[in-house]
């Protein structure tokens, strides 16, 4: 059976899923915690805030945990290394698959400016939601789902139902 054109250069999704599961298992075993990414963003924001106004960062209720007595530098944490590794791993993957190119994915009617604006606004909304939820989708889906946390499964069912519903309204933009 011939591989579809859109799938050329990508991993088989079943192999990728098994590999991701093994990485999650190794992370839980070696680090004592699951996968996630929002902690690295929070730690980076703390470093930026401290660089701009140290007094604010050290007294702010959100950032002061990173600068309390005896605290290590916020970027010295496994989650920061994990996110850097995800970036580098993705870069190696696209380069070795000969799929690396700089493009702005968009539909036939949206310009590049609109696409970038919507991606930026969506990123802000997602980031704020991540902080309200005290974790990111990957942490909820992968780590919470793997531990059979009911809240994580409920969250992911809502995410997929919402995405399926929203797809009805935006699918023409991407065809």
C-alpha positions in Angstrom: 0.0 0.0 0.0 1.4 3.4 -1.0 1.9 6.0 1.6 -0.3 9.1 1.1 1.6 12.3 -0.1 0.8 14.2 3.0 2.3 11.5 5.2 5.6 11.2 3.4 8.5 12.0 5.8 6.4 11.6 8.9 6.7 8.8 11.4 4.0 6.1 11.5 1.6 7.5 14.1 1.5 4.1 16.0 5.3 4.0 16.2 5.4 7.6 17.3 2.7 7.0 20.0 4.6 4.0 21.4 7.8 6.0 21.4 6.1 8.9 23.2 4.7 6.4 25.8 8.1 5.0 26.4 9.5 8.6 26.8 6.7 9.3 29.3 7.5 6.1 31.2 11.2 6.9 31.3 10.5 10.4 32.5 8.2 9.2 35.3 10.8 6.6 36.3 13.9 8.8 36.1 12.6 12.2 37.1 9.7 11.2 39.3 7.2 13.4 37.3 5.5 13.4 34.0 5.8 15.4 30.8 4.7 19.0 30.4 5.9 22.3 29.0 4.1 25.2 30.8 6.6 25.1 33.7 9.4 26.1 31.4 7.4 29.1 30.1 6.6 30.2 33.7 10.3 29.9 34.7 11.4 31.8 31.6 8.8 34.6 32.4 10.2 34.7 35.9 13.7 35.3 34.6 12.6 38.0 32.2 10.5 39.7 34.9 13.5 39.6 37.3 15.8 41.0 34.6 13.5 43.9 34.0 12.4 44.7 37.6 14.1 42.4 40.2 12.1 44.0 43.1 8.8 43.2 41.4 9.7 39.6 40.6 11.0 38.9 44.1 7.8 40.2 45.8 5.2 39.2 43.2 3.0 36.3 44.5 3.5 34.4 41.2 7.2 34.9 40.7 8.6 35.0 44.2 8.7 31.2 44.5 11.5 31.2 42.0 13.5 33.8 44.0 12.9 32.8 47.6 15.6 31.9 50.1 17.7 28.9 48.9 15.9 28.8 45.5 17.9 27.7 42.5 18.0 29.8 39.3 14.6 29.3 37.6 16.1 27.9 34.4 18.0 25.1 36.3 15.1 22.6 36.2 14.4 19.4 34.3 11.3 20.9 32.5 13.5 23.6 30.9 15.9 21.0 29.6 12.9 18.9 28.4 11.5 21.8 26.4 14.9 22.6 24.8 15.2 18.9 24.0 11.8 18.9 22.3 12.8 21.9 20.2 16.1 20.3 19.2 14.5 16.9 18.6 11.9 18.4 16.3 14.5 20.3 14.5 16.6 17.2 13.9 13.5 15.3 12.8 12.5 17.8 10.1 16.0 18.2 8.9 16.6 14.5 8.6 13.2 14.0 6.9 14.2 16.8 4.5 11.0 18.7 5.4 12.6 21.9 6.9 11.2 25.1 5.3 10.0 28.4 6.7 6.3 28.8 5.8 3.2 30.3 7.3 0.4 27.6 7.2 -2.8 29.3 6.2 -6.0 28.7 4.2 -6.8 30.1 0.8 -8.6 33.3 2.0 -6.5 34.4 5.0 -3.4 36.4 4.5 -0.1 35.9 6.3 -0.8 38.9 8.6 -4.2 37.6 9.7 -2.8 34.1 10.3 0.1 35.4 12.5 -2.3 37.7 14.4 -4.7 34.8 15.1 -1.9 32.5 16.1 -0.6 35.2 18.5 -4.0 35.8 20.1 -4.6 32.0 20.3 -1.3 31.6 22.0 -2.1 34.2 24.6 -5.5 32.7 25.3 -3.9 29.2 25.5 -1.2 30.5 27.8 -3.6 32.2 30.2 -5.7 29.1 30.2 -2.7 27.0 31.0 -1.8 29.1 34.0 -5.5 29.0 35.2 -5.4 25.2 34.9 -2.0 25.0 36.5 -0.6 23.0 33.7 -0.6 22.5 29.9 -2.5 20.2 27.6 0.5 17.9 27.2 0.8 17.5 31.0 -3.0 16.9 31.3 -3.3 14.5 28.4 0.0 12.5 28.7 0.9 12.6 32.3 -2.6 12.8 33.8 -4.1 10.4 31.3 -1.3 7.9 31.9 -2.0 7.9 35.6 -5.7 7.5 34.9 -6.6 10.8 36.5 -10.4 11.2 35.9 -10.0 15.0 35.6 -7.4 14.6 32.8 -9.7 12.2 30.9 -12.6 14.6 31.3 -10.5 17.5 30.2 -9.3 15.7 27.1 -12.8 14.6 26.1 -13.9 18.3 26.3 -10.9 19.4 24.3 -11.6 16.9 21.5 -15.4 17.6 21.5 -14.7 21.4 21.4 -12.2 20.9 18.6 -14.5 18.7 16.6 -17.3 21.3 17.0 -15.1 24.2 16.1 -13.8 22.4 13.0 -17.2 22.7 11.5 -16.9 26.5 11.5 -13.4 26.8 10.3 -12.8 23.8 8.0 -13.5 25.8 4.8 -10.6 28.1 5.7 -8.2 25.1 5.4 -9.5 23.3 2.4 
